[in-house]
Amino acid sequence: MSTFQPDTVVIGGGVIGLTTALALSERGQTVTVVDPGRREGISSWAGGGILSPLYPWRQHPAVNALAKRSQQVYPELCRQVRDRTGIDPELRSLGMLYADFPSHPPLDRESARDWAREQGVEFQELGGDELPAAEPELSPVAEYGLRLPAISWVRNPRLMRGLRSLALEDGVEILDGVLALRLREQDGAIQGVVTDAGPVDADRVVVAAGPWSTQLLAQVGWELPVRPVKGTMLLLQGWRPVLEQVVMTGSHYLIPRADNRILVGSTTEEAGFDPRTVLGSVRALSQAAVEMVPETANLELETFWSGLRPGSPDERPFVGPVPGVKGLYVSSGHYRNGVVHAPASAELLAAQMTGAEPPLDPEPFAPDRPLPAGEG
């Protein structure tokens, strides 16, 4: 249990909670993180770690702005994690190939080109006869490829272990295996949080508990429109390098690891808070992997798992103060972009909490922003 009263309690020990705790600590705040541990379904450990929104040209500009800021921060963050904790997050900057297959709807090429040119993002277009040189194991059925060579990715579990060690080294208190039961609020002001190990007093609380954030905020009368969206992943073990970059077709992608493993993702399942992995999802991912890269049929299926992403109605996260309760803040609803958005979301929220200049406009992420008709 906490041995002191911190300036801020952060509820949630995922990538959003840990980066927020680090950002506040760097600004001179004392922070306690209430972390239930690697509970079933937590998406920070489950995702692929691609440091870009999928199909960024289809995203709201604010989603890409948040990602761009994080992309600027990640190299230094990963260097700090590696140098100070000895844990290598395996930041790899080898690019991403979007491949067109006749069995899928064609890539929206014109939109992708326009977006890349407008944003000054390097891209390469590859015809079917050029793809074997760019990705030798890609299925010969592929007709076209759009390559974004600047896209990077990290290895989520290693990043998480490193962020945790870094936070502890910076003086952040982490309450392991402790579950936040309810928020303590009186006369419109937050007073702390009640946990299954006892109360923790604080004048400020950040709710960064992924899809579980909704349940906590409902206790103080705030309806956060975030829902759990399950995603299933497969891990394949190879004996040689199979891919040179991330390959994506439709909603599925293959991510090469440095140890010859390949991560296969991901499904999008509306299953409530059920984190179980079902056979149909494993089958769909297996089929997608073999269709994209036939050699994956010869790799060992090492393991599989599922995570619950916090989805929002407009696919933008909610980052900022909760209206009507002084000292209460939220950072949730990052959906499939939790890892790529985490450092920038942390900077944005820490700036709002400490009165500093935010790194980007907070309005598109405000918890009380207008939502699409019929949502929220």
Secondary structure, 3 states (H helix, E strand, C coil): CCCCCCCEEEECCCHHHHHHHHHHHHCCCCEEEEECCCCCCEHHHHCCCECCCCCHHHCCHHHHHHHHHHHHHHHHHHHHHHHHHCCCCCCECCCEEEEECCCCCCCCHHHHHHHHHHHCCCCEEEECCCHHHHCCCCCCCCCEEEEECCCCECCHHHHHHHHHHHHHHCCCEEEECCCEEEEEEECCEEEEEEECCEEEECCEEEECCHHHHHHHHHCCCCCCCCEEEEEEEEEEECCCCCCCCEEEECCEEEEECCCCEEEEECCCECCCCCCCCCHHHHHHHHHHHHHHCHHHHHCEEEEEEEEEEEECCCCCCEEEECCCCECEEEEECCHHHHHHHHHHHHHHHHHHHHCCCCCCCCHHHCCCCCCCCCCC
